[in-house]
């Protein structure tokens, strides 16, 4: 299974350790790269930081829409929220 990982380096390291070699990961460092990978590679699952590139963007909905066309389960997106005082 090809998994898109659009997350910080430390989270990708943890994800790879948790997967124990069961999945192949492809890395995206920004929204444009993530959308391009979803369009051009057989991505089956995406783990995406909603604050990829430092701010929430509308592309997160676009990524979910692209994946939903080939998904067996509907995409899960966390609700938008703000963390104050951190």
DSSP file (Angstrom, degrees, kcal/mol; ACC not computed):
  #  RESIDUE AA STRUCTURE BP1 BP2  ACC     N-H-->O    O-->H-N    N-H-->O    O-->H-N    TCO  KAPPA ALPHA  PHI   PSI    X-CA   Y-CA   Z-CA
    1    1 A X              0   0    0      0, 0.0    23,-2.5     0, 0.0     2,-0.6   0.000 360.0 360.0 360.0 132.5    0.0    0.0    0.0
    2    2 A X  E     -a   24   0A   0     40,-0.5    42,-2.6    21,-0.2    43,-1.3  -0.814 360.0-166.4 -93.5 123.4    1.3    3.4   -1.0
    3    3 A X  E     -ab  25  45A   0     21,-3.1    23,-2.5    -2,-0.6     2,-0.5  -0.942  14.1-141.9-115.1 124.8    0.9    6.0    1.8
    4    4 A X  E     -ab  26  46A   0     41,-2.8    43,-3.2    -2,-0.5     2,-0.6  -0.738  16.1-163.8 -81.2 126.0    1.3    9.7    1.2
    5    5 A X  E     +ab  27  47A   0     21,-2.8    23,-1.9    -2,-0.5     2,-0.7  -0.907  18.3 169.0-116.1 102.9    3.0   11.3    4.2
    6    6 A X  E     + b   0  48A   0     41,-2.7    43,-2.8    -2,-0.6     2,-0.3  -0.656  45.4 107.1-110.0  71.2    2.6   15.1    4.3
    7    7 A X  S    S-     0   0    0     -2,-0.7    21,-0.1    21,-0.2    -2,-0.1  -0.899  76.7 -75.1-143.4 163.5    3.8   15.5    7.8
    8    8 A X    >>  -     0   0    0     -2,-0.3     4,-2.1     1,-0.1     3,-0.5  -0.200  50.0-104.9 -62.0 158.6    7.0   16.9    9.6
    9    9 A X  H 3> S+     0   0    0      1,-0.2     4,-2.5     2,-0.2     5,-0.2   0.879 118.2  53.4 -53.8 -45.7   10.1   14.7    9.6
   10   10 A X  H 3> S+     0   0    0      1,-0.2     4,-1.7     2,-0.2    -1,-0.2   0.862 110.4  47.7 -63.9 -33.9    9.8   13.6   13.2
   11   11 A X  H <> S+     0   0    0     -3,-0.5     4,-2.6     2,-0.2    -1,-0.2   0.876 109.5  52.8 -73.2 -36.6    6.2   12.4   12.6
   12   12 A X  H  X S+     0   0    0     -4,-2.1     4,-2.7     2,-0.2     5,-0.2   0.914 107.6  52.2 -62.6 -42.2    7.2   10.5    9.5
   13   13 A X  H  X S+     0   0    0     -4,-2.5     4,-2.0     1,-0.2    -1,-0.2   0.923 111.9  45.8 -59.3 -45.1   10.0    8.8   11.4
   14   14 A X  H  X S+     0   0    0     -4,-1.7     4,-2.4     2,-0.2    -2,-0.2   0.895 111.9  51.7 -64.4 -40.8    7.4    7.7   14.0
   15   15 A X  H  X S+     0   0    0     -4,-2.6     4,-2.1     2,-0.2    -2,-0.2   0.918 109.4  49.2 -63.8 -44.5    5.0    6.6   11.4
   16   16 A X  H  X>S+     0   0    0     -4,-2.7     4,-1.1     1,-0.2     5,-0.7   0.904 111.9  49.0 -61.9 -41.4    7.6    4.4    9.6
   17   17 A X  H  <5S+     0   0    0     -4,-2.0     3,-0.4    -5,-0.2    -2,-0.2   0.910 112.0  48.6 -64.1 -41.5    8.6    2.8   12.9
   18   18 A X  H  <5S+     0   0    0     -4,-2.4    -1,-0.2     1,-0.2    -2,-0.2   0.851 108.4  54.1 -67.4 -33.9    4.9    2.1   13.7
   19   19 A X  H ><5S-     0   0    0     -4,-2.1     3,-1.9    -5,-0.2    -1,-0.2   0.711  90.8-152.7 -75.1 -20.2    4.3    0.6   10.3
   20   20 A X  T 3<5 -     0   0    0     -4,-1.1    -3,-0.1    -3,-0.4    -4,-0.1   0.852  67.3 -52.6  50.5  42.7    7.2   -1.8   10.7
   21   21 A X  T 3 <S+     0   0    0     -5,-0.7    -1,-0.3     2,-0.1    -4,-0.1   0.543 108.7 119.2  77.6   7.0    7.8   -2.1    6.9
   22   22 A X  S <  S+     0   0    0     -3,-1.9     2,-0.3    -6,-0.2    -2,-0.1   0.689  72.4  41.9 -78.2 -17.6    4.1   -2.9    6.0
   23   23 A X  S    S-     0   0    0     -7,-0.1     2,-0.5   -20,-0.0   -21,-0.2  -0.903  73.8-128.8-129.9 155.0    3.7    0.2    3.8
   24   24 A X  E     -a    2   0A   0    -23,-2.5   -21,-3.1    -2,-0.3     2,-0.4  -0.899  30.1-152.2 -99.2 132.9    5.6    2.2    1.3
   25   25 A X  E     -a    3   0A   0     -2,-0.5     2,-0.4   -23,-0.2   -21,-0.2  -0.858  12.6-166.8-109.9 141.0    5.7    5.9    2.1
   26   26 A X  E     -a    4   0A   0    -23,-2.5   -21,-2.8    -2,-0.4     2,-0.3  -0.994  21.9-136.1-122.4 133.3    6.0    8.8   -0.3
   27   27 A X  E     -a    5   0A   0     -2,-0.4     2,-0.4   -23,-0.2   -21,-0.2  -0.700  17.9-173.1 -98.3 138.0    6.8   12.2    1.2
   28   28 A X        -     0   0    0    -23,-1.9   -21,-0.2    -2,-0.3     3,-0.1  -0.997   7.4-172.0-124.1 132.7    5.3   15.5    0.4
   29   29 A X  S    S+     0   0    0     -2,-0.4     2,-0.3   -23,-0.1    24,-0.2   0.471  70.8  18.5-102.3  -4.0    6.7   18.7    1.9
   30   30 A X  S  > S-     0   0    0      1,-0.1     4,-2.3    22,-0.1     5,-0.1  -0.961  83.4 -97.3-157.2 171.7    4.0   21.1    0.7
   31   31 A X  H  > S+     0   0    0     -2,-0.3     4,-2.7     1,-0.2     5,-0.2   0.908 118.3  50.6 -64.7 -43.6    0.4   21.2   -0.6
   32   32 A X  H  > S+     0   0    0      1,-0.2     4,-2.4     2,-0.2    -1,-0.2   0.923 112.5  47.3 -61.9 -43.2    1.3   21.4   -4.3
   33   33 A X  H  > S+     0   0    0      2,-0.2     4,-2.4     1,-0.2    -1,-0.2   0.904 111.6  51.5 -64.0 -41.1    3.6   18.4   -4.0
   34   34 A X  H  X S+     0   0    0     -4,-2.3     4,-2.1     2,-0.2    -2,-0.2   0.933 111.8  45.8 -61.6 -46.6    0.9   16.5   -2.1
   35   35 A X  H  X S+     0   0    0     -4,-2.7     4,-2.0     1,-0.2    -1,-0.2   0.893 112.2  51.7 -64.6 -39.3   -1.7   17.2   -4.7
   36   36 A X  H  X S+     0   0    0     -4,-2.4     4,-2.0    -5,-0.2    -1,-0.2   0.911 109.9  49.1 -63.8 -42.2    0.7   16.3   -7.5
   37   37 A X  H  X S+     0   0    0     -4,-2.4     4,-2.3     1,-0.2     6,-0.3   0.888 109.7  51.5 -65.0 -38.8    1.6   13.0   -5.9
   38   38 A X  H  < S+     0   0    0     -4,-2.1     5,-0.3     1,-0.2    -1,-0.2   0.888 113.4  45.8 -64.7 -38.0   -2.1   12.1   -5.4
   39   39 A X  H  < S+     0   0    0     -4,-2.0    -2,-0.2    -5,-0.2    -1,-0.2   0.835 123.8  31.6 -71.8 -32.8   -2.8   12.8   -9.0
   40   40 A X  H  < S+     0   0    0     -4,-2.0     2,-0.3    -5,-0.1    -2,-0.2   0.597 112.7  55.7-108.0 -13.2    0.2   10.9  -10.4
   41   41 A X  S  < S-     0   0    0     -4,-2.3     2,-2.1    -5,-0.2   -39,-0.0  -0.842  87.3-107.2-120.6 157.2    0.8    8.0   -8.0
   42   42 A X        +     0   0    0     -2,-0.3   -40,-0.5   -39,-0.0     2,-0.2  -0.323  50.1 175.9 -80.6  59.2   -1.4    5.2   -6.8
   43   43 A X        +     0   0    0     -2,-2.1   -40,-0.2    -6,-0.3     3,-0.1  -0.470  13.7 175.9 -67.2 128.6   -1.8    6.7   -3.3
   44   44 A X        +     0   0    0    -42,-2.6     2,-0.3     1,-0.3   -41,-0.2   0.646  67.3  21.9-105.6 -22.3   -4.2    4.6   -1.2
   45   45 A X  E     -b    3   0A   0    -43,-1.3   -41,-2.8    26,-0.1     2,-0.4  -0.996  64.2-158.5-147.3 141.6   -3.9    6.4    2.1
   46   46 A X  E     -b    4   0A   0     -2,-0.3     2,-0.6   -43,-0.2   -41,-0.2  -0.989   6.4-165.4-127.1 132.1   -2.8    9.9    3.1
   47   47 A X  E     +b    5   0A   0    -43,-3.2   -41,-2.7    -2,-0.4     2,-0.4  -0.960  26.8 177.7-111.5 110.9   -1.5   11.1    6.4
   48   48 A X  E     -b    6   0A   0     -2,-0.6     2,-0.6   -43,-0.2   -41,-0.2  -0.955  32.0-137.5-126.6 129.8   -1.6   14.9    6.2
   49   49 A X    >   -     0   0    0    -43,-2.8     3,-1.9    -2,-0.4    -2,-0.0  -0.740  18.9-143.3 -76.8 120.8   -0.8   17.6    8.8
   50   50 A X  T 3  S+     0   0    0     -2,-0.6     7,-0.5     1,-0.3    -1,-0.1   0.708 101.1  53.8 -62.6 -17.2   -3.6   20.2    8.4
   51   51 A X  T >  S+     0   0    0      5,-0.1     3,-2.1     3,-0.1    -1,-0.3  -0.008  78.2 156.5-103.8  28.7   -1.0   22.9    9.0
   52   52 A X  G X  S+     0   0    0     -3,-1.9     3,-0.9     1,-0.3   -21,-0.1  -0.285  70.9  17.0 -53.9 135.7    1.3   21.6    6.3
   53   53 A X  G 3  S-     0   0    0      1,-0.2    -1,-0.3   -24,-0.2     3,-0.0   0.654 134.7 -69.4  68.5  17.9    3.6   24.5    5.2
   54   54 A X  G <  S+     0   0    0     -3,-2.1     2,-0.3     1,-0.0    -1,-0.2   0.317 114.7  59.2  92.1  -9.1    2.7   26.5    8.3
   55   55 A X  S <  S-     0   0    0     -3,-0.9     2,-0.2    -4,-0.0    -1,-0.0  -0.998  84.2-102.0-151.5 150.3   -0.9   27.4    7.7
   56   56 A X        -     0   0    0     -2,-0.3     2,-0.3    -5,-0.1    -5,-0.1  -0.494  46.3-171.8 -68.4 139.2   -4.3   25.7    7.1
   57   57 A X    >   -     0   0    0     -7,-0.5     3,-1.3    -2,-0.2     4,-0.3  -0.915  38.4-117.8-134.7 159.2   -5.2   25.8    3.4
   58   58 A X  T >> S+     0   0    0     -2,-0.3     3,-1.3     1,-0.2     4,-1.1   0.697 102.4  81.9 -67.9 -18.2   -8.1   25.0    1.2
   59   59 A X  H 3> S+     0   0    0      1,-0.3     4,-2.7     2,-0.2    -1,-0.2   0.736  75.5  72.1 -61.5 -21.2   -6.0   22.4   -0.6
   60   60 A X  H <> S+     0   0    0     -3,-1.3     4,-1.9     1,-0.2    -1,-0.3   0.892  98.8  47.4 -61.7 -36.8   -6.7   19.9    2.3
   61   61 A X  H <> S+     0   0    0     -3,-1.3     4,-2.2    -4,-0.3    -1,-0.2   0.872 110.4  52.8 -68.5 -36.8  -10.2   19.7    0.9
   62   62 A X  H  X S+     0   0    0     -4,-1.1     4,-2.4     2,-0.2    -2,-0.2   0.890 107.8  50.5 -65.1 -40.0   -8.8   19.2   -2.6
   63   63 A X  H  X S+     0   0    0     -4,-2.7     4,-2.3     2,-0.2     5,-0.2   0.920 111.0  48.9 -63.5 -43.6   -6.6   16.4   -1.4
   64   64 A X  H  X S+     0   0    0     -4,-1.9     4,-2.2    -5,-0.2    -2,-0.2   0.899 110.7  50.8 -62.8 -40.3   -9.6   14.7    0.2
   65   65 A X  H  X S+     0   0    0     -4,-2.2     4,-0.9     2,-0.2    -2,-0.2   0.911 110.2  49.0 -65.2 -42.0  -11.6   15.1   -2.9
   66   66 A X  H >< S+     0   0    0     -4,-2.4     3,-0.6     1,-0.2     4,-0.3   0.917 114.6  45.0 -63.1 -42.8   -8.9   13.6   -5.1
   67   67 A X  H >X S+     0   0    0     -4,-2.3     3,-1.6     1,-0.2     4,-0.6   0.839 103.0  64.8 -70.3 -32.3   -8.5   10.6   -2.8
   68   68 A X  H 3< S+     0   0    0     -4,-2.2     3,-0.4     1,-0.3    -1,-0.2   0.772  89.5  68.5 -65.2 -24.2  -12.2   10.0   -2.4
   69   69 A X  T << S+     0   0    0     -4,-0.9    -1,-0.3    -3,-0.6    -2,-0.2   0.733 115.6  24.5 -65.5 -22.0  -12.5    9.2   -6.1
   70   70 A X  T <4 S+     0   0    0     -3,-1.6    -1,-0.2    -4,-0.3     2,-0.2   0.283  99.2 113.4-124.3   9.0  -10.5    6.0   -5.5
   71   71 A X     <  -     0   0    0     -4,-0.6     3,-0.1    -3,-0.4     4,-0.1  -0.547  52.0-157.0 -86.9 147.7  -11.2    5.3   -1.9
   72   72 A X  S    S+     0   0    0     -2,-0.2     2,-0.3     1,-0.1    -1,-0.1   0.643  89.8  42.2 -89.4 -19.3  -13.2    2.4   -0.5
   73   73 A X  S    S-     0   0    0     -3,-0.0    -1,-0.1     3,-0.0    -3,-0.1  -0.941  99.7-101.9-122.1 147.6  -13.8    4.4    2.7
   74   74 A X        -     0   0    0     -2,-0.3    -2,-0.1     1,-0.1   -10,-0.0  -0.383  47.8 -96.9 -66.0 147.3  -14.8    8.1    2.8
   75   75 A X        -     0   0    0    -11,-0.2     2,-0.5     1,-0.1    -1,-0.1  -0.333  33.1-138.8 -62.6 145.7  -11.9   10.4    3.7
   76   76 A X        -     0   0    0     -3,-0.1     2,-0.4    -2,-0.0    -1,-0.1  -0.942  22.6-179.6-108.6 123.7  -11.7   11.5    7.4
   77   77 A X        -     0   0    0     -2,-0.5     2,-0.1     3,-0.0     3,-0.1  -0.986  25.6-126.6-122.4 130.7  -10.8   15.1    8.0
   78   78 A X        -     0   0    0     -2,-0.4     3,-0.1     1,-0.1     2,-0.0  -0.422  37.4 -98.9 -69.5 151.4  -10.5   16.5   11.5
   79   79 A X        -     0   0    0      1,-0.1     2,-0.2    -2,-0.1    -1,-0.1  -0.356  43.8 -99.5 -65.8 151.5  -12.6   19.6   12.2
   80   80 A X        +     0   0    0     -3,-0.1     2,-0.3    -2,-0.0    -1,-0.1  -0.515  54.6 162.4 -70.4 137.9  -10.8   22.9   11.9
   81   81 A X        -     0   0    0     -2,-0.2     2,-0.4    -3,-0.1    -3,-0.0  -0.984  31.0-132.3-152.8 160.2   -9.8   24.3   15.3
   82   82 A X        -     0   0    0     -2,-0.3     2,-0.6     2,-0.0    -2,-0.0  -0.923  11.2-145.1-116.6 142.4   -7.4   26.8   16.8
   83   83 A X    >   -     0   0    0     -2,-0.4     3,-0.5     3,-0.0     2,-0.3  -0.931  19.8-155.9-108.0 116.9   -5.1   26.3   19.7
   84   84 A X  T 3   +     0   0    0     -2,-0.6    -2,-0.0     1,-0.2     0, 0.0  -0.668  67.1  17.9 -93.3 144.9   -4.7   29.4   21.8
   85   85 A X  T 3         0   0    0     -2,-0.3    -1,-0.2     1,-0.1    -2,-0.0   0.616 360.0 360.0  80.0  13.1   -1.8   30.1   24.1
   86   86 A X    <         0   0    0     -3,-0.5    -2,-0.1     0, 0.0    -1,-0.1   0.431 360.0 360.0-107.7 360.0    0.7   27.7   22.5
